[in-house]
Amino acid sequence: MSETAVPLTLVGRTDCHLCTDAKAVIETVIAAAKDSDIAIEYREVSIDDDQDFAEKYGEDIPVVLVNGNVYASHIVYEDKLAYAVLYERDRITRSKRRWWRFGS
């Protein structure tokens, strides 16, 4: 993962129509981000395969995490997700430039 790549995670399961819809939105945002040289580190997690996520979210899926924080559940909007990715990318970039203020 690049230093400024935005971690994006889809928590869902197979045979979930909302998860399929969320994945389609995410793929559109990833393609647009790639065209704009914005790095996204994307992964999918199935609650059927990951007990921690299953306990945390149960049937409250899909859940989209941006940099480990819950961004959305159930319905994902393309424009809002794109904005969240840009915001997080800028936040990550700013925190990497602050080294001179805090000494490390």
N, C-alpha and C positions, 0 to 999 in steps of 0.2 A: 504494500500500500504506500502511495506517495505521502509525503509529509502533510500535504494539504488536501488529501482525498477525504471526502465526506463519507463516513460510515452510514450505510442505509440498510436496514434489515426488514424483511417481510416475515412476520410470524403468522403462520396459517396451517392449512392442511389440504390434502388432496380431496377432491369432490366437494369443494366449497366455492359456490358461485361468487360470493363477495371477494374471496381470495383471488380468484381468476380475474375479476374486474380490477382489483388493486394492483395485481401484477402487470396488467396491461397499461395502467396509468404510470406505474413505476418505469416500465420499459420505455414509454414515450419520453418521460423526464430524463432518463439516462441517455437516450439518443440525443435529445436537445442539449444536454450538458456536454456530451462528447463533442458536438459540433461547436460548442463555445469554449472548448479546452478546460472544462470543469471536471475534475476527477471525482468519481463516486466509487466507493468500495461496497459493492452490493452482495448481499447473501440472503438466502431464504432458509428459514427454520420451520420445520414441521412440528407441531405440538405432539404429533404421534411419535416422534423420534427423540424429543428433548423433554424430559420430565420437568426440568426447572421451568421452562416456558409454559408447559402444560399446567403446572400448579399456579403459575403467576397469572395466566390469561384465560385458562379454561376454554370455555366456548365463546369468549369475547374476542372473536377473531373476524377478519384479519386485523393485525396490529402492525403499524409501520413505526419503526424506531429510526430516528435521525440522531446519529452520534450517541446511541444508547438510550436516548430519551423518547418517550412515547410522543409521536407526532399526531397520529390518527388511529382510529379504530373503526371498523365496519366500512365506512365510505372514505375514499381517498380522492381528493380533487387535484387535478393536474397543476393548475396555476398556483395553488397554495403549497403543494409539495415542492414545486420549482422554487418558490420564494423561500421556503424553509431550507432547502439545500443551499441556495445562495447566501442566506443569512448565516448558516452554520459554516460554510466555507470561509466567509469573511471573518467570522469569530475565531476560527482556527488560525487563520492567517494573522490576525491582529495579535493573538496570544503568542505567536512565534516571534513577532517583531518586538515584543516588550522586554526582551531579555536585558536591554540596557537600563531599564528602569528598576529592575528588581535584582540585578546582579548575577542571574544565572539563567 
